[in-house]
Structure formats: C-alpha cells, structure tokens
Amino acid sequence: MKGLDLNGGFVGWVGNTSAEDAHILQILWNAGAVFYVRTTQPQTLMHLETSSNLYGCVKVNMSSVFGS
C-alpha cells in the first residue's frame, strides 16, 4: 500500500515504501474494498501462525484447531 512499510517479512527491507498502490490494490479499491488489517507473513506463506523479528508471534484466532 502506498506510503506503508513494504518489508515482505524481511528485516533487511524495513523502511522500504512504495510511491503507489500495487495494481491488485487499485483494482480492489475501485471495487469498493475496505482494508482494515495488516499482518505478518510466514517465510513460506503456508502456515497459519508465525513468529518474526518484526511483529512477534502472530496466529489465526478463528479456530484453536489451526493454531497452538
């Protein structure tokens, strides 16, 4: 998102920002989407919880079956 930190979960990328929104975000904005949350991402993008040096421990709280 324009003006926000774009680190992709990597400590070395902290502080990078974009001058404009990604194309998919522009499409969603135009369709009426409302963005209200942001979370971290696990290294392989395939886990429901993660721990990072940037955001600490993050897990999905929709169901205790999916997290520890």
C-alpha positions as CSV (number, residue, x, y, z in Angstrom):
1,M,0.0,0.0,0.0
2,K,1.2,3.4,-0.9
3,G,3.2,5.0,1.9
4,L,3.4,2.0,4.1
5,D,6.4,-0.2,5.0
6,L,7.0,-2.9,2.4
7,N,9.3,-5.3,4.1
8,G,7.9,-8.7,3.0
9,G,8.8,-10.1,6.4
10,F,12.5,-9.4,5.9
11,V,14.3,-7.3,8.5
12,G,16.7,-6.0,5.8
13,W,13.7,-4.5,3.9
14,V,12.3,-2.4,6.8
15,G,11.7,1.1,5.8
16,N,11.0,0.5,2.1
17,T,7.9,2.3,0.9
18,S,6.0,2.4,-2.4
19,A,5.1,5.6,-4.3
20,E,1.9,4.0,-5.5
21,D,-0.5,1.1,-4.6
22,A,0.0,-2.3,-6.2
23,H,-2.2,-3.0,-9.2
24,I,-4.3,-5.6,-7.3
25,L,-4.9,-3.0,-4.5
26,Q,-6.0,-0.4,-7.1
27,I,-8.5,-2.9,-8.5
28,L,-9.8,-3.8,-5.1
29,W,-10.1,-0.1,-4.0
30,N,-12.1,0.6,-7.2
31,A,-14.4,-2.3,-6.5
32,G,-15.1,-0.8,-3.0
33,A,-12.8,-2.9,-0.8
34,V,-12.0,-1.5,2.7
35,F,-8.6,-2.5,4.0
36,Y,-8.6,-2.6,7.8
37,V,-6.0,-5.0,9.0
38,R,-2.4,-5.9,8.3
39,T,-0.4,-8.9,9.5
40,T,2.9,-10.5,9.1
41,Q,3.6,-13.4,6.8
42,P,5.5,-16.7,7.4
43,Q,8.6,-17.4,5.4
44,T,6.9,-19.9,3.1
45,L,3.4,-18.3,3.2
46,M,1.9,-21.7,4.1
47,H,1.5,-21.5,7.8
48,L,-1.4,-20.2,9.9
49,E,0.8,-18.8,12.6
50,T,4.3,-17.3,12.5
51,S,6.9,-15.6,14.6
52,S,9.1,-12.8,13.2
53,N,11.7,-10.4,14.5
54,L,9.5,-7.6,13.2
55,Y,6.0,-8.4,14.5
56,G,6.5,-11.1,17.1
57,C,4.1,-14.1,17.3
58,V,1.0,-13.9,15.1
59,K,-1.6,-16.6,14.8
60,V,-5.0,-17.0,13.3
61,N,-7.6,-16.9,16.1
62,M,-10.6,-18.0,14.1
63,S,-10.3,-21.5,15.4
64,S,-8.0,-23.1,18.0
65,V,-7.7,-26.2,15.8
66,F,-5.4,-24.2,13.4
67,G,-3.0,-22.7,16.0
68,S,-1.2,-23.8,19.1
